[in-house]
Amino acid sequence: MARQSTMNVSLTPALEEFVRSKVRSGGYESASEVVREGLRVLKQQEQIGSEFWMIAKEKLAFARKQVEMALTVDGESAMDGLIAELGAGGEKIRTASRRTSKVRPKSHAKPAGKRAR
């Protein structure tokens, strides 16, 4: 095991009680174990976050190149192409899709200030 150093850390009363409850529950031998586990989780979350943003930036760069090369298709055209591949049955899908995607007014909303009893 690597040599461990000692560090004093100030905790709020709520965090101190949380650490003590973890030790009391038997899941950890000491407060140090609880803190080390918390730091491991924090480190892992930061690594996952960094990986997420790295992948997002790569995808964005790829998408920008596609736009520059005019290799994009708008959503409406893409759907029309897919529906055309389906044949006659596709028009029913397209019509239903357009009907459900329209925003409808909230005619069923209750007047302001009145509550249901």
N, C-alpha and C positions, 0 to 999 in steps of 0.2 A: 504494500500500500504506500502511496505517496505520502511524504511528510506533510502533516497538517499544521497550519499556523493558527494562532488564536486571534480573533477579531471581536471586539465588543460592538454590539449593534443595539441601537435604541429602538424600541417598539412601542406602538400605541398600546394602551391597555387592552383594546379589542384584539389586536394581533397577538399580544402576549397570551391572552386567554385562549385564543385559537391554537397556538403552539402547544400550550399546556394540555389542552383537550386532546390533541393528537397523540401526545405522549401517554396520557391517561388511558386512551382507548386501546393501547397496546400495539398499535401499528408502527410505532417508532420507539427506540430505546432512549432517545434524548432529544432535547430541543435542537441541538446541533444537527441531528439527522433530519428533522423537519425542515430546518432552514436550508440545508444542503439540497434536499429534494425539491423544495420550492425554487431554488436557484437553477437546478437542472431543468426543471419545467420551463422556467423563464427563458433560459438559453435555447432550449428546443423551439419554443414559440417564435423567438426572434429569428432563428435559422429558417423556420418554415416561412415566416413573413418575407425574409430576404429572397428565398427561392421563388415565392409567389411573384414578387415584383420583378425579379429577373426574367421569369417566363413571360409575364405580362408585357414587359418592354420588348422582348424578342418578337412576340406576336404582333405588337403594334408596329414595329419596324417592318415586319413582313407585310402587314396590311398596307402600310404606306407605300411600299414598293409596288404592290399590286395596283394601287390607285394611280401611281405615277405611270405605270405601264398600261393603264386603261383595261385592267383585267377584272373589273368589278361589274356586278349586275345589281340593279335595284331590286328590292324585295318583290314588288309587283310583277316585274318581268320574270323573276325566278319562279314565282308561283304560277304564272301563266304557262311557263314552259313545262313545269311538272304536271299541271292539269292537262295540258295538251297530250303529254305522254300517256295519261290515263285513258284518254279517249272520251267518248260521250258521257260516261259517268262522272268525269271530272267537272263538268259544268255544274252539276248538282252540288258538288263539294264547294266550288268557287262561290256560288250563289249563297249557300249556307254560311260560308266563311264571311262574306261581306255583310250579311244580315247581322251576325253576332258580333262583328267587330265595331259596329257603329255605336257611338255613345248615345245613350238614351236619357231623356230628361228624368229627373227625380220627381215624378208626379205623385209618387206614393209617400213622399216625405211629410212628416207631421209639421204643423206650423210651429215656429219658434216660440219657446216659452211654455208650451203645453206638454205635460208629461203623461204617459200612459199610466193608468191606475190599475 
